[in-house]
Amino acid sequence: MSIQQIYTAEEAAAILRTTPRHLCTLARNGEIRGMKISRTWAFPEDAIQEFIVAKSQPIVSGASQQRTGLSAGALRNLERRARR
């Protein structure tokens, strides 16, 4: 059994290249799974991954890769964290 990484709104927003405020709005609207601990939002790592997959769009050229909206470096960091 492994313990899942939990990110603050600031950390998750940095991964998703958005602002913490926008991320919390997405959570309130049910677009990303998060939990409110006291007055602070927290986001499990798998919720961030699910959000990326849900918002990904196939590349128009029909290539097998999917577009994530993340830079190559940010995507590598997320994939590296997911393997831990």
Biopython code that builds the backbone (N, CA, C, O; Angstrom):
import numpy as np
from Bio.PDB.StructureBuilder import StructureBuilder

atoms = [
    (1, "MET", "N", (0.849, -1.184, 0.000)),
    (1, "MET", "CA", (0.000, 0.000, 0.000)),
    (1, "MET", "C", (0.888, 1.239, 0.000)),
    (1, "MET", "O", (1.792, 1.372, 0.825)),
    (2, "SER", "N", (0.622, 2.125, -0.921)),
    (2, "SER", "CA", (1.420, 3.346, -0.975)),
    (2, "SER", "C", (0.544, 4.541, -0.627)),
    (2, "SER", "O", (-0.657, 4.564, -0.896)),
    (3, "ILE", "N", (1.174, 5.510, -0.034)),
    (3, "ILE", "CA", (0.471, 6.733, 0.335)),
    (3, "ILE", "C", (0.541, 7.689, -0.848)),
    (3, "ILE", "O", (1.612, 7.926, -1.406)),
    (4, "GLN", "N", (-0.598, 8.227, -1.220)),
    (4, "GLN", "CA", (-0.680, 9.121, -2.363)),
    (4, "GLN", "C", (-0.221, 10.532, -1.992)),
    (4, "GLN", "O", (-0.499, 11.028, -0.901)),
    (5, "GLN", "N", (0.473, 11.149, -2.908)),
    (5, "GLN", "CA", (0.925, 12.528, -2.731)),
    (5, "GLN", "C", (-0.280, 13.460, -2.767)),
    (5, "GLN", "O", (-1.143, 13.334, -3.636)),
    (6, "ILE", "N", (-0.336, 14.383, -1.833)),
    (6, "ILE", "CA", (-1.382, 15.403, -1.788)),
    (6, "ILE", "C", (-0.707, 16.757, -2.006)),
    (6, "ILE", "O", (0.301, 17.065, -1.371)),
    (7, "TYR", "N", (-1.268, 17.557, -2.902)),
    (7, "TYR", "CA", (-0.699, 18.857, -3.227)),
    (7, "TYR", "C", (-1.583, 19.982, -2.705)),
    (7, "TYR", "O", (-2.808, 19.861, -2.682)),
    (8, "THR", "N", (-0.962, 21.059, -2.292)),
    (8, "THR", "CA", (-1.711, 22.269, -1.944)),
    (8, "THR", "C", (-2.227, 22.889, -3.241)),
    (8, "THR", "O", (-1.825, 22.483, -4.331)),
    (9, "ALA", "N", (-3.100, 23.855, -3.120)),
    (9, "ALA", "CA", (-3.608, 24.544, -4.309)),
    (9, "ALA", "C", (-2.464, 25.217, -5.066)),
    (9, "ALA", "O", (-2.453, 25.231, -6.297)),
    (10, "GLU", "N", (-1.519, 25.764, -4.340)),
    (10, "GLU", "CA", (-0.381, 26.438, -4.983)),
    (10, "GLU", "C", (0.470, 25.440, -5.767)),
    (10, "GLU", "O", (0.861, 25.711, -6.902)),
    (11, "GLU", "N", (0.756, 24.281, -5.159)),
    (11, "GLU", "CA", (1.572, 23.265, -5.828)),
    (11, "GLU", "C", (0.849, 22.693, -7.045)),
    (11, "GLU", "O", (1.438, 22.561, -8.118)),
    (12, "ALA", "N", (-0.422, 22.356, -6.875)),
    (12, "ALA", "CA", (-1.200, 21.789, -7.979)),
    (12, "ALA", "C", (-1.349, 22.799, -9.114)),
    (12, "ALA", "O", (-1.271, 22.433, -10.286)),
    (13, "ALA", "N", (-1.560, 24.052, -8.771)),
    (13, "ALA", "CA", (-1.689, 25.097, -9.792)),
    (13, "ALA", "C", (-0.393, 25.237, -10.588)),
    (13, "ALA", "O", (-0.430, 25.448, -11.800)),
    (14, "ALA", "N", (0.738, 25.123, -9.921)),
    (14, "ALA", "CA", (2.021, 25.208, -10.622)),
    (14, "ALA", "C", (2.169, 24.047, -11.607)),
    (14, "ALA", "O", (2.644, 24.242, -12.726)),
    (15, "ILE", "N", (1.768, 22.850, -11.201)),
    (15, "ILE", "CA", (1.838, 21.686, -12.085)),
    (15, "ILE", "C", (0.939, 21.897, -13.299)),
    (15, "ILE", "O", (1.318, 21.568, -14.423)),
    (16, "LEU", "N", (-0.249, 22.445, -13.071)),
    (16, "LEU", "CA", (-1.235, 22.622, -14.139)),
    (16, "LEU", "C", (-1.080, 23.944, -14.890)),
    (16, "LEU", "O", (-1.844, 24.236, -15.809)),
    (17, "ARG", "N", (-0.090, 24.735, -14.493)),
    (17, "ARG", "CA", (0.177, 26.029, -15.135)),
    (17, "ARG", "C", (-1.048, 26.941, -15.115)),
    (17, "ARG", "O", (-1.451, 27.493, -16.139)),
    (18, "THR", "N", (-1.626, 27.086, -13.928)),
    (18, "THR", "CA", (-2.752, 27.986, -13.725)),
    (18, "THR", "C", (-2.558, 28.678, -12.385)),
    (18, "THR", "O", (-1.523, 28.503, -11.741)),
    (19, "THR", "N", (-3.521, 29.445, -11.967)),
    (19, "THR", "CA", (-3.414, 30.117, -10.672)),
    (19, "THR", "C", (-4.142, 29.305, -9.608)),
    (19, "THR", "O", (-5.086, 28.580, -9.922)),
    (20, "PRO", "N", (-3.715, 29.418, -8.357)),
    (20, "PRO", "CA", (-4.427, 28.727, -7.276)),
    (20, "PRO", "C", (-5.899, 29.132, -7.210)),
    (20, "PRO", "O", (-6.764, 28.300, -6.936)),
    (21, "ARG", "N", (-6.174, 30.384, -7.458)),
    (21, "ARG", "CA", (-7.563, 30.860, -7.409)),
    (21, "ARG", "C", (-8.422, 30.168, -8.472)),
    (21, "ARG", "O", (-9.536, 29.726, -8.188)),
    (22, "HIS", "N", (-7.897, 30.078, -9.691)),
    (22, "HIS", "CA", (-8.636, 29.409, -10.769)),
    (22, "HIS", "C", (-8.814, 27.923, -10.460)),
    (22, "HIS", "O", (-9.879, 27.357, -10.706)),
    (23, "LEU", "N", (-7.779, 27.301, -9.925)),
    (23, "LEU", "CA", (-7.856, 25.882, -9.573)),
    (23, "LEU", "C", (-8.939, 25.638, -8.523)),
    (23, "LEU", "O", (-9.688, 24.666, -8.625)),
    (24, "CYS", "N", (-9.029, 26.494, -7.532)),
    (24, "CYS", "CA", (-10.066, 26.355, -6.497)),
    (24, "CYS", "C", (-11.458, 26.560, -7.086)),
    (24, "CYS", "O", (-12.413, 25.911, -6.661)),
    (25, "THR", "N", (-11.576, 27.454, -8.055)),
    (25, "THR", "CA", (-12.855, 27.634, -8.746)),
    (25, "THR", "C", (-13.229, 26.361, -9.499)),
    (25, "THR", "O", (-14.385, 25.937, -9.469)),
    (26, "LEU", "N", (-12.254, 25.752, -10.173)),
    (26, "LEU", "CA", (-12.504, 24.487, -10.867)),
    (26, "LEU", "C", (-12.967, 23.412, -9.883)),
    (26, "LEU", "O", (-13.863, 22.627, -10.192)),
    (27, "ALA", "N", (-12.360, 23.379, -8.708)),
    (27, "ALA", "CA", (-12.733, 22.387, -7.691)),
    (27, "ALA", "C", (-14.151, 22.637, -7.181)),
    (27, "ALA", "O", (-14.932, 21.698, -7.029)),
    (28, "ARG", "N", (-14.479, 23.886, -6.921)),
    (28, "ARG", "CA", (-15.839, 24.217, -6.464)),
    (28, "ARG", "C", (-16.883, 23.846, -7.515)),
    (28, "ARG", "O", (-17.998, 23.457, -7.169)),
    (29, "ASN", "N", (-16.531, 23.965, -8.790)),
    (29, "ASN", "CA", (-17.445, 23.640, -9.886)),
    (29, "ASN", "C", (-17.451, 22.153, -10.227)),
    (29, "ASN", "O", (-18.201, 21.722, -11.104)),
    (30, "GLY", "N", (-16.624, 21.369, -9.544)),
    (30, "GLY", "CA", (-16.584, 19.927, -9.777)),
    (30, "GLY", "C", (-15.795, 19.504, -11.001)),
    (30, "GLY", "O", (-15.925, 18.367, -11.455)),
    (31, "GLU", "N", (-14.973, 20.402, -11.549)),
    (31, "GLU", "CA", (-14.193, 20.069, -12.736)),
    (31, "GLU", "C", (-12.904, 19.332, -12.398)),
    (31, "GLU", "O", (-12.340, 18.646, -13.251)),
    (32, "ILE", "N", (-12.437, 19.466, -11.171)),
    (32, "ILE", "CA", (-11.281, 18.719, -10.688)),
    (32, "ILE", "C", (-11.604, 18.285, -9.263)),
    (32, "ILE", "O", (-12.201, 19.031, -8.487)),
    (33, "ARG", "N", (-11.200, 17.081, -8.946)),
    (33, "ARG", "CA", (-11.473, 16.546, -7.618)),
    (33, "ARG", "C", (-10.472, 17.127, -6.626)),
    (33, "ARG", "O", (-9.261, 17.073, -6.837)),
    (34, "GLY", "N", (-10.989, 17.666, -5.572)),
    (34, "GLY", "CA", (-10.162, 18.220, -4.511)),
    (34, "GLY", "C", (-10.891, 18.074, -3.196)),
    (34, "GLY", "O", (-12.064, 17.703, -3.162)),
    (35, "MET", "N", (-10.200, 18.364, -2.121)),
    (35, "MET", "CA", (-10.847, 18.297, -0.812)),
    (35, "MET", "C", (-10.484, 19.540, -0.032)),
    (35, "MET", "O", (-9.375, 20.065, -0.135)),
    (36, "LYS", "N", (-11.422, 19.987, 0.732)),
    (36, "LYS", "CA", (-11.191, 21.167, 1.539)),
    (36, "LYS", "C", (-10.858, 20.699, 2.950)),
    (36, "LYS", "O", (-11.657, 20.021, 3.594)),
    (37, "ILE", "N", (-9.693, 21.062, 3.413)),
    (37, "ILE", "CA", (-9.249, 20.739, 4.759)),
    (37, "ILE", "C", (-9.213, 22.059, 5.507)),
    (37, "ILE", "O", (-8.341, 22.898, 5.279)),
    (38, "SER", "N", (-10.164, 22.227, 6.394)),
    (38, "SER", "CA", (-10.360, 23.498, 7.081)),
    (38, "SER", "C", (-10.685, 24.554, 6.024)),
    (38, "SER", "O", (-11.729, 24.475, 5.377)),
    (39, "ARG", "N", (-9.818, 25.524, 5.847)),
    (39, "ARG", "CA", (-10.060, 26.574, 4.850)),
    (39, "ARG", "C", (-9.146, 26.437, 3.638)),
    (39, "ARG", "O", (-9.086, 27.334, 2.798)),
    (40, "THR", "N", (-8.438, 25.323, 3.548)),
    (40, "THR", "CA", (-7.433, 25.134, 2.513)),
    (40, "THR", "C", (-7.827, 23.997, 1.578)),
    (40, "THR", "O", (-8.286, 22.946, 2.026)),
    (41, "TRP", "N", (-7.647, 24.210, 0.282)),
    (41, "TRP", "CA", (-7.898, 23.158, -0.690)),
    (41, "TRP", "C", (-6.666, 22.270, -0.813)),
    (41, "TRP", "O", (-5.533, 22.742, -0.718)),
    (42, "ALA", "N", (-6.905, 20.969, -1.026)),
    (42, "ALA", "CA", (-5.837, 19.999, -1.265)),
    (42, "ALA", "C", (-6.258, 19.119, -2.441)),
    (42, "ALA", "O", (-7.442, 18.841, -2.631)),
    (43, "PHE", "N", (-5.276, 18.687, -3.221)),
    (43, "PHE", "CA", (-5.556, 17.931, -4.438)),
    (43, "PHE", "C", (-4.684, 16.679, -4.490)),
    (43, "PHE", "O", (-3.457, 16.779, -4.488)),
    (44, "PRO", "N", (-5.316, 15.487, -4.537)),
    (44, "PRO", "CA", (-4.539, 14.260, -4.668)),
    (44, "PRO", "C", (-3.887, 14.193, -6.051)),
    (44, "PRO", "O", (-4.406, 14.732, -7.028)),
    (45, "GLU", "N", (-2.755, 13.530, -6.104)),
    (45, "GLU", "CA", (-2.007, 13.442, -7.356)),
    (45, "GLU", "C", (-2.839, 12.815, -8.472)),
    (45, "GLU", "O", (-2.780, 13.268, -9.615)),
    (46, "ASP", "N", (-3.611, 11.779, -8.153)),
    (46, "ASP", "CA", (-4.396, 11.143, -9.211)),
    (46, "ASP", "C", (-5.494, 12.064, -9.736)),
    (46, "ASP", "O", (-5.898, 11.933, -10.892)),
    (47, "ALA", "N", (-5.983, 12.985, -8.922)),
    (47, "ALA", "CA", (-6.982, 13.950, -9.396)),
    (47, "ALA", "C", (-6.361, 14.894, -10.426)),
    (47, "ALA", "O", (-7.007, 15.273, -11.403)),
    (48, "ILE", "N", (-5.108, 15.268, -10.198)),
    (48, "ILE", "CA", (-4.403, 16.138, -11.146)),
    (48, "ILE", "C", (-4.199, 15.394, -12.464)),
    (48, "ILE", "O", (-4.410, 15.951, -13.542)),
    (49, "GLN", "N", (-3.788, 14.132, -12.367)),
    (49, "GLN", "CA", (-3.588, 13.325, -13.575)),
    (49, "GLN", "C", (-4.901, 13.131, -14.333)),
    (49, "GLN", "O", (-4.931, 13.240, -15.559)),
    (50, "GLU", "N", (-5.987, 12.845, -13.610)),
    (50, "GLU", "CA", (-7.301, 12.676, -14.246)),
    (50, "GLU", "C", (-7.728, 13.960, -14.959)),
    (50, "GLU", "O", (-8.284, 13.910, -16.056)),
    (51, "PHE", "N", (-7.468, 15.095, -14.339)),
    (51, "PHE", "CA", (-7.829, 16.380, -14.933)),
    (51, "PHE", "C", (-7.057, 16.597, -16.233)),
    (51, "PHE", "O", (-7.627, 17.042, -17.229)),
    (52, "ILE", "N", (-5.774, 16.286, -16.223)),
    (52, "ILE", "CA", (-4.949, 16.449, -17.426)),
    (52, "ILE", "C", (-5.479, 15.566, -18.548)),
    (52, "ILE", "O", (-5.619, 16.019, -19.684)),
    (53, "VAL", "N", (-5.770, 14.319, -18.236)),
    (53, "VAL", "CA", (-6.288, 13.397, -19.252)),
    (53, "VAL", "C", (-7.634, 13.886, -19.780)),
    (53, "VAL", "O", (-7.877, 13.854, -20.987)),
    (54, "ALA", "N", (-8.501, 14.334, -18.886)),
    (54, "ALA", "CA", (-9.833, 14.795, -19.293)),
    (54, "ALA", "C", (-9.759, 16.029, -20.184)),
    (54, "ALA", "O", (-10.589, 16.200, -21.077)),
    (55, "LYS", "N", (-8.784, 16.879, -19.952)),
    (55, "LYS", "CA", (-8.662, 18.121, -20.720)),
    (55, "LYS", "C", (-7.749, 17.987, -21.934)),
    (55, "LYS", "O", (-7.605, 18.935, -22.705)),
    (56, "SER", "N", (-7.134, 16.826, -22.110)),
    (56, "SER", "CA", (-6.240, 16.613, -23.248)),
    (56, "SER", "C", (-7.055, 16.488, -24.525)),
    (56, "SER", "O", (-8.174, 15.976, -24.523)),
    (57, "GLN", "N", (-6.473, 16.964, -25.605)),
    (57, "GLN", "CA", (-7.116, 16.864, -26.913)),
    (57, "GLN", "C", (-6.149, 16.195, -27.871)),
    (57, "GLN", "O", (-4.950, 16.471, -27.834)),
    (58, "PRO", "N", (-6.656, 15.316, -28.729)),
    (58, "PRO", "CA", (-5.759, 14.684, -29.703)),
    (58, "PRO", "C", (-5.188, 15.732, -30.661)),
    (58, "PRO", "O", (-5.836, 16.732, -30.971)),
    (59, "ILE", "N", (-3.988, 15.484, -31.112)),
    (59, "ILE", "CA", (-3.360, 16.366, -32.094)),
    (59, "ILE", "C", (-4.086, 16.181, -33.424)),
    (59, "ILE", "O", (-4.405, 15.056, -33.809)),
    (60, "VAL", "N", (-4.340, 17.263, -34.110)),
    (60, "VAL", "CA", (-5.132, 17.244, -35.341)),
    (60, "VAL", "C", (-4.514, 16.356, -36.406)),
    (60, "VAL", "O", (-5.240, 15.751, -37.195)),
    (61, "SER", "N", (-3.194, 16.264, -36.448)),
    (61, "SER", "CA", (-2.535, 15.497, -37.500)),
    (61, "SER", "C", (-2.775, 13.997, -37.374)),
    (61, "SER", "O", (-2.424, 13.240, -38.279)),
    (62, "GLY", "N", (-3.370, 13.556, -36.265)),
    (62, "GLY", "CA", (-3.641, 12.134, -36.092)),
    (62, "GLY", "C", (-2.486, 11.378, -35.462)),
    (62, "GLY", "O", (-2.503, 10.148, -35.412)),
    (63, "ALA", "N", (-1.493, 12.092, -34.987)),
    (63, "ALA", "CA", (-0.370, 11.433, -34.327)),
    (63, "ALA", "C", (-0.862, 10.714, -33.076)),
    (63, "ALA", "O", (-1.917, 11.049, -32.536)),
    (64, "SER", "N", (-0.110, 9.742, -32.625)),
    (64, "SER", "CA", (-0.555, 8.931, -31.490)),
    (64, "SER", "C", (-0.417, 9.654, -30.153)),
    (64, "SER", "O", (-1.049, 9.259, -29.173)),
    (65, "GLN", "N", (0.391, 10.697, -30.097)),
    (65, "GLN", "CA", (0.544, 11.434, -28.847)),
    (65, "GLN", "C", (-0.654, 12.334, -28.624)),
    (65, "GLN", "O", (-1.336, 12.731, -29.569)),
    (66, "GLN", "N", (-0.904, 12.654, -27.344)),
    (66, "GLN", "CA", (-1.991, 13.561, -27.028)),
    (66, "GLN", "C", (-1.426, 14.882, -26.545)),
    (66, "GLN", "O", (-0.342, 14.948, -25.966)),
    (67, "ARG", "N", (-2.170, 15.901, -26.794)),
    (67, "ARG", "CA", (-1.795, 17.245, -26.380)),
    (67, "ARG", "C", (-2.312, 17.471, -24.962)),
    (67, "ARG", "O", (-3.483, 17.208, -24.690)),
    (68, "THR", "N", (-1.477, 17.946, -24.066)),
    (68, "THR", "CA", (-1.880, 18.120, -22.676)),
    (68, "THR", "C", (-1.989, 19.574, -22.263)),
    (68, "THR", "O", (-2.593, 19.878, -21.235)),
    (69, "GLY", "N", (-1.424, 20.466, -23.032)),
    (69, "GLY", "CA", (-1.420, 21.861, -22.621)),
    (69, "GLY", "C", (-0.267, 22.172, -21.683)),
    (69, "GLY", "O", (-0.111, 23.313, -21.246)),
    (70, "LEU", "N", (0.542, 21.168, -21.371)),
    (70, "LEU", "CA", (1.703, 21.361, -20.503)),
    (70, "LEU", "C", (2.956, 21.426, -21.362)),
    (70, "LEU", "O", (3.005, 20.849, -22.449)),
    (71, "SER", "N", (3.956, 22.121, -20.874)),
    (71, "SER", "CA", (5.231, 22.120, -21.571)),
    (71, "SER", "C", (5.843, 20.731, -21.435)),
    (71, "SER", "O", (5.450, 19.953, -20.566)),
    (72, "ALA", "N", (6.789, 20.431, -22.284)),
    (72, "ALA", "CA", (7.430, 19.120, -22.241)),
    (72, "ALA", "C", (8.077, 18.876, -20.880)),
    (72, "ALA", "O", (8.016, 17.766, -20.353)),
    (73, "GLY", "N", (8.692, 19.905, -20.315)),
    (73, "GLY", "CA", (9.336, 19.767, -19.004)),
    (73, "GLY", "C", (8.334, 19.512, -17.895)),
    (73, "GLY", "O", (8.574, 18.675, -17.024)),
    (74, "ALA", "N", (7.211, 20.223, -17.916)),
    (74, "ALA", "CA", (6.180, 20.034, -16.890)),
    (74, "ALA", "C", (5.567, 18.649, -17.001)),
    (74, "ALA", "O", (5.277, 18.015, -15.987)),
    (75, "LEU", "N", (5.368, 18.174, -18.229)),
    (75, "LEU", "CA", (4.815, 16.837, -18.425)),
    (75, "LEU", "C", (5.787, 15.776, -17.917)),
    (75, "LEU", "O", (5.366, 14.810, -17.281)),
    (76, "ARG", "N", (7.088, 15.944, -18.190)),
    (76, "ARG", "CA", (8.090, 14.994, -17.681)),
    (76, "ARG", "C", (8.089, 14.976, -16.161)),
    (76, "ARG", "O", (8.165, 13.905, -15.559)),
    (77, "ASN", "N", (8.005, 16.156, -15.525)),
    (77, "ASN", "CA", (7.966, 16.222, -14.058)),
    (77, "ASN", "C", (6.757, 15.490, -13.515)),
    (77, "ASN", "O", (6.873, 14.746, -12.541)),
    (78, "LEU", "N", (5.604, 15.685, -14.120)),
    (78, "LEU", "CA", (4.385, 15.020, -13.665)),
    (78, "LEU", "C", (4.494, 13.507, -13.846)),
    (78, "LEU", "O", (4.107, 12.745, -12.959)),
    (79, "GLU", "N", (5.016, 13.074, -14.985)),
    (79, "GLU", "CA", (5.184, 11.642, -15.213)),
    (79, "GLU", "C", (6.180, 11.048, -14.224)),
    (79, "GLU", "O", (5.980, 9.935, -13.738)),
    (80, "ARG", "N", (7.252, 11.780, -13.922)),
    (80, "ARG", "CA", (8.251, 11.316, -12.962)),
    (80, "ARG", "C", (7.621, 11.168, -11.583)),
    (80, "ARG", "O", (7.869, 10.181, -10.891)),
    (81, "ARG", "N", (6.811, 12.136, -11.183)),
    (81, "ARG", "CA", (6.146, 12.070, -9.878)),
    (81, "ARG", "C", (5.142, 10.930, -9.827)),
    (81, "ARG", "O", (4.949, 10.314, -8.779)),
    (82, "ALA", "N", (4.505, 10.648, -10.951)),
    (82, "ALA", "CA", (3.500, 9.577, -10.995)),
    (82, "ALA", "C", (4.147, 8.206, -10.825)),
    (82, "ALA", "O", (3.504, 7.278, -10.335)),
    (83, "ARG", "N", (5.400, 8.069, -11.220)),
    (83, "ARG", "CA", (6.089, 6.776, -11.096)),
    (83, "ARG", "C", (6.570, 6.490, -9.688)),
    (83, "ARG", "O", (6.928, 5.352, -9.384)),
    (84, "ARG", "N", (6.590, 7.492, -8.819)),
    (84, "ARG", "CA", (7.075, 7.294, -7.448)),
    (84, "ARG", "C", (6.170, 6.416, -6.652)),
    (84, "ARG", "O", (6.438, 6.152, -5.480)),
]
sb = StructureBuilder()
sb.init_structure("model")
sb.init_model(0)
sb.init_chain("A")
sb.init_seg("    ")
for serial, (resi, resn, name, xyz) in enumerate(atoms, 1):
    if name == "N":
        sb.init_residue(resn, " ", resi, " ")
    sb.init_atom(name, np.array(xyz, "f"), 0.0, 1.0, " ", f" {name:<3s}", serial, name[0])
structure = sb.get_structure()
